[in-house]
Each structure stands twice: as structure tokens, then as C-alpha cells.
Amino acid sequence: MSQPVDLDSARALLQAAAQHPDEMFRWEAIEAVGGSGYASQLTAELLPFLSDAEPLVRVCTLEALMGNTAHEVMTHALGLAVADPDPLVRGYALKNLTCAQYPWLKAFLWKVYRNDRSHYVKIHALSGLLQHGETQVYRKLIEYLQARWHILVINAAQELTLGADRLNPDERAAVVQAMRQRLNDLPEPPVSVVEVLEECLTNLYQLGFRVHRRRDADATNGFA
């Protein structure tokens, strides 16, 4: 499905999707609007899809609303993070909540980490804590790099990389070492895991290089 060319066509597409019985049509319509740049202007039209019967549609709607910290969006995300029966939806709802700044958010993320049975959700709770300055959780994310389920390895690597700018050089070095060790430990590594780990390692190396250059520049300016 092609992306709408203007706000009115984006709104019309969502209105048509709301009445359409096919969940794939609804998903594709929301994805098209999310990629068009008009999603932030169509919050009211997107919110009803967070109650869609299909988890895939709810996830796609959360993606389209990512970064939108309007009160009504965060209220829906909180409800989904707590009560949605699908762990994928709960995980994405946590990602949405992490974009906001609430005094209770860290305590909530810790509670989710302790109480939710889904490791996918736990990883996203830890990621949110890391992005909000709870850097000690990186060790718990590193533990997931040794998970039996490859999807958890992928999720943990991606979330560690996302929050790596919060870590000090020694902590980032520990993350790099853990990822490299995981690559070496895989007897028959699936292509998907190898690709993600290698991409994450590349991003971590680049981050370390940028940090090093910035410190060199600051030191040079200090002696100028």
C-alpha cells in the first residue's frame, strides 16, 4: 500500500481502515500513515486502533504513535503495558512509555520487570530503565545475550546498543565483549542473529570512536 500524499488522504485512509474487516488492510493502512509523516497530526484517528482485536494492528498503531507523548497516547500505552494479553503488544507499549518523562516511570518499569512473565517484556522494561539512567541494568541485559531463544538474543543486543550512550567506556567494553563472546559461542549461528550482533557491534564501535574524538576535541580546546 502506497503512502498517502497529504494529510487529508492519510485521514481518509484511516477512516476506511477503521471500517475494513481485513486486519491486513488495517495494518497496512496504519503502516502507510506511520511512514508518511502525518501520524502525529492524526492521533485521534489512530487511538481507536489500539483497541483492535488483532495484536498485529495494535503493535503497528503503537509504532505509528512512537514518540508521541500526548496524554491520551500515554494513557492508552500504560493500559496496554499492564493488561494486554499479548506480550508483543505489552513490550511495544513499554517502548512508547519510555519516550515520556514521568516521576513514576522508573518504579513502574522495575515492577514490570519483576512481575511480567514474558522475557520479551522484561527486556523492554530493562531497556527503558537503561534509557532513563538506570545503567546498572545493562548487566541483566547482557545475561539475555546467552538466552536459548535467538529472538531474545536479538532483542537484548538491540536494546543494549540503543542505550549504549548511557554507559561509561568500561561498561560499553563489557557489552562489546559479551556480544563478541556470544558470536564465538554459537555452534551454528543463525544468519539473523549474526547479522544483528555484527550490526550492533559496528554501531558500538562507531559510538566509541565518536566519544573518543569528542574527548580529544574537548581536551584540545581546554589547552587552547
Secondary structure, DSSP 8 states (H G I E B T S, - for coil): ----SSHHHHHHHHHHHHT-S-HHHHHHHHHHHHHHT-GGGGHHHHGGGGG-SSHHHHHHHHHHTTT---HHHHHHHHHHHHH-S-HHHHHHHHHHHHTS--TTHHHHHHHHHHH---HHHHHHHHHHHHHTT-GGGHHHHHHHTT-SSHHHHHHHHHHHHHTGGGS-HHHHHHHHHHHHHHHHH-SS--HHHHHHHHHHHHHHHHHHHHHHHHHHHHHHHHH-
